[in-house]
Amino acid sequence: MILEILLILFIFVVYFLFYVELKINKNNTVFQYDKELTRQHLSNEILLKTPFFFNGSHLNTSVNTSNYKCVFRDKKCALKEYVIVEPEPKILKPYIKSDCSRKLYVVKKQGKINIHKNYESVNYYFVREGSMNITLIHPRFADNFHNDYDSEEVETYIKTNDYFKRIECSKGTIMFVPNDWFVFIHNYTNNVCMIEKITFSTLINKLMLYFKKNT
């Protein structure tokens, strides 16, 4: 009897974990989170799979790119990508066991981070310096894009489509983006800006990505 109960609980937990990874909230909305800022509350919010942003200025430590390894440069987009190996902010870490990846993007004036999709379980964008426009695109619009994202036509379409969500994010803003959403980031200012992408991948997430790549 005990084994049967444990088996049922195990199946339920596995089903829930897969459901969370696969779930896409049908609502094309973004909201500002202004409730109590705790790790538990953030973990509860990300399960709803709706993008939100909040003020994380108190988590914004000084940034020195000389401490990080530059792994990518893009002159056309006017950006550099660095890998951060420091521990992630604990408040952003999900309770489910996961691996963290941290990348810092230094974007020059009028530079951009091209449209891309998030595949990881949990994705945060943290504006470390300056102000940037973050455009969020619901997965329902995926058929509007093809493999060649880097074109003037696509960028114009993104910037002029009223159904896409654009948020002006100042220094210290942290944005949560659910998996499978598209993101386009533009430094509309004449100053150099920095934005960090913090992602968490669970074991279920890694298994799903593995099977997608090999099928």
C-alpha positions as CSV (number, residue, x, y, z in Angstrom):
1,M,0.0,0.0,0.0
2,I,2.8,2.4,0.9
3,L,4.7,1.6,-2.3
4,E,1.6,2.3,-4.3
5,I,1.1,5.7,-2.6
6,L,4.7,6.6,-3.2
7,L,4.4,5.6,-6.8
8,I,1.3,7.7,-7.3
9,L,3.1,10.7,-5.6
10,F,6.1,10.2,-7.8
11,I,4.0,10.1,-11.0
12,F,2.1,13.2,-9.9
13,V,5.4,15.1,-9.2
14,V,6.9,14.1,-12.5
15,Y,3.7,15.1,-14.3
16,F,3.6,18.5,-12.5
17,L,7.3,19.2,-13.5
18,F,6.6,18.4,-17.1
19,Y,3.4,20.4,-17.1
20,V,5.3,23.5,-15.7
21,E,7.9,23.2,-18.4
22,L,5.4,22.8,-21.2
23,K,2.8,25.3,-20.0
24,I,2.3,28.5,-22.0
25,N,0.0,31.1,-20.5
26,K,-2.5,32.2,-23.2
27,N,-2.6,35.8,-22.0
28,N,-0.5,38.2,-23.8
29,T,0.2,40.4,-20.8
30,V,3.1,41.9,-18.8
31,F,2.8,43.4,-15.3
32,Q,4.8,45.1,-12.7
33,Y,5.3,43.0,-9.6
34,D,5.0,45.3,-6.5
35,K,4.1,42.8,-3.8
36,E,6.5,41.5,-1.1
37,L,9.8,40.6,-2.7
38,T,10.7,37.2,-1.4
39,R,12.1,34.1,-3.0
40,Q,8.9,32.2,-2.3
41,H,6.7,34.8,-3.9
42,L,8.9,35.0,-7.0
43,S,8.8,31.2,-7.3
44,N,5.0,31.3,-7.1
45,E,4.8,34.0,-9.7
46,I,7.0,32.3,-12.3
47,L,4.7,29.2,-12.2
48,L,2.0,31.3,-13.7
49,K,4.2,31.8,-16.8
50,T,3.3,35.5,-17.3
51,P,6.1,38.0,-17.8
52,F,6.6,40.5,-15.0
53,F,9.2,43.1,-13.9
54,F,10.3,44.6,-10.6
55,N,12.8,47.0,-9.1
56,G,15.9,45.1,-8.1
57,S,18.3,48.1,-7.6
58,H,19.3,46.7,-4.2
59,L,20.7,43.6,-6.0
60,N,22.7,45.6,-8.6
61,T,26.3,45.4,-7.5
62,S,29.1,47.2,-9.4
63,V,30.1,45.7,-12.7
64,N,33.7,45.4,-14.0
65,T,33.9,43.7,-17.4
66,S,37.7,43.1,-16.9
67,N,36.7,40.4,-14.4
68,Y,34.7,38.5,-17.0
69,K,35.6,36.5,-20.2
70,C,34.4,38.0,-23.4
71,V,33.0,35.2,-25.5
72,F,31.2,37.0,-28.4
73,R,31.4,40.3,-30.3
74,D,28.9,41.7,-32.8
75,K,29.9,44.9,-34.5
76,K,26.6,45.1,-36.4
77,C,24.6,45.0,-33.2
78,A,27.2,47.0,-31.3
79,L,27.4,44.6,-28.4
80,K,29.8,42.3,-26.5
81,E,28.9,39.2,-24.5
82,Y,30.6,38.2,-21.3
83,V,30.3,35.1,-19.1
84,I,29.8,35.7,-15.4
85,V,30.9,32.9,-13.0
86,E,29.9,34.5,-9.8
87,P,27.0,33.0,-7.7
88,E,23.6,34.1,-8.8
89,P,21.3,36.3,-6.5
90,K,19.7,33.8,-4.2
91,I,16.3,35.5,-4.3
92,L,16.0,34.6,-8.1
93,K,16.9,31.0,-7.7
94,P,14.0,28.5,-8.0
95,Y,13.4,26.0,-5.3
96,I,13.5,23.2,-7.9
97,K,17.1,22.0,-8.4
98,S,18.5,23.7,-11.5
99,D,21.7,24.9,-13.1
100,C,22.3,28.6,-13.6
101,S,23.9,30.5,-16.5
102,R,24.8,34.2,-16.3
103,K,25.7,36.3,-19.3
104,L,26.4,40.0,-19.4
105,Y,25.8,42.1,-22.6
106,V,27.4,45.4,-23.1
107,V,25.4,47.3,-25.7
108,K,26.7,50.5,-27.2
109,K,24.5,53.5,-28.2
110,Q,21.6,52.4,-30.5
111,G,22.8,48.8,-30.3
112,K,20.6,45.8,-29.8
113,I,20.3,42.2,-28.8
114,N,18.5,40.5,-31.8
115,I,15.2,38.7,-31.4
116,H,15.7,35.3,-29.7
117,K,13.7,32.7,-28.0
118,N,14.2,31.5,-24.4
119,Y,14.3,27.7,-24.0
120,E,15.4,27.6,-20.3
121,S,13.1,27.0,-17.4
122,V,13.4,30.4,-15.9
123,N,14.8,33.5,-17.5
124,Y,15.6,36.9,-16.0
125,Y,16.9,40.0,-17.7
126,F,18.6,42.4,-15.3
127,V,19.5,46.0,-16.4
128,R,22.8,46.7,-14.7
129,E,23.6,50.0,-16.3
130,G,21.6,52.6,-18.4
131,S,18.1,52.2,-19.8
132,M,16.9,49.8,-22.5
133,N,13.7,48.9,-24.3
134,I,12.7,45.2,-23.9
135,T,10.1,43.9,-26.4
136,L,8.4,40.7,-25.4
137,I,6.6,38.5,-28.0
138,H,4.1,35.9,-27.0
139,P,4.7,32.4,-28.5
140,R,1.4,32.7,-30.4
141,F,3.2,35.0,-32.8
142,A,6.0,32.5,-33.6
143,D,4.8,31.8,-37.1
144,N,5.6,35.4,-38.1
145,F,9.3,34.7,-37.8
146,H,11.7,32.5,-39.7
147,N,15.3,31.5,-39.0
148,D,16.7,34.8,-40.4
149,Y,15.8,37.2,-37.5
150,D,18.6,39.7,-38.4
151,S,17.0,41.9,-41.0
152,E,15.7,45.4,-41.1
153,E,12.2,44.2,-42.1
154,V,11.9,42.0,-39.1
155,E,13.2,44.7,-36.8
156,T,10.8,47.3,-38.2
157,Y,8.0,44.8,-37.8
158,I,8.9,44.2,-34.1
159,K,9.2,47.9,-33.3
160,T,5.8,48.8,-34.9
161,N,3.6,45.9,-33.9
162,D,1.1,47.0,-31.3
163,Y,0.5,43.5,-30.1
164,F,4.0,43.1,-28.9
165,K,4.8,44.3,-25.3
166,R,7.5,47.0,-25.0
167,I,8.8,48.0,-21.6
168,E,11.3,50.8,-21.0
169,C,13.6,49.3,-18.3
170,S,15.9,51.6,-16.3
171,K,18.9,50.6,-14.3
172,G,18.0,48.1,-11.6
173,T,14.9,46.6,-13.4
174,I,14.7,42.9,-13.4
175,M,12.4,41.3,-16.0
176,F,11.1,37.7,-15.8
177,V,10.4,36.1,-19.2
178,P,8.8,32.6,-19.5
179,N,10.3,30.0,-21.8
180,D,9.3,30.0,-25.4
181,W,8.7,33.8,-25.5
182,F,10.7,35.9,-27.9
183,V,12.8,38.8,-26.7
184,F,14.2,41.8,-28.5
185,I,16.3,44.4,-26.7
186,H,17.2,47.8,-28.0
187,N,19.5,50.4,-26.4
188,Y,17.7,53.5,-27.6
189,T,20.0,55.9,-25.7
190,N,23.4,57.4,-26.7
191,N,25.1,55.8,-23.7
192,V,26.6,52.3,-23.2
193,C,24.2,50.1,-21.4
194,M,24.7,46.7,-19.7
195,I,22.1,44.0,-19.3
196,E,22.6,40.6,-17.7
197,K,20.7,37.4,-18.6
198,I,20.3,34.9,-15.8
199,T,18.8,31.6,-16.7
200,F,18.0,28.4,-14.8
201,S,17.6,25.0,-16.3
202,T,16.0,22.1,-14.5
203,L,16.7,18.4,-15.2
204,I,13.3,18.0,-16.9
205,N,14.1,21.1,-19.1
206,K,17.5,19.6,-20.2
207,L,15.9,16.3,-21.0
208,M,13.2,18.0,-23.1
209,L,15.8,20.0,-25.0
210,Y,17.9,17.0,-25.6
211,F,15.1,15.0,-27.2
212,K,14.1,18.0,-29.3
213,K,17.6,18.3,-30.7
214,N,17.8,14.6,-31.4
215,T,14.4,14.0,-33.0
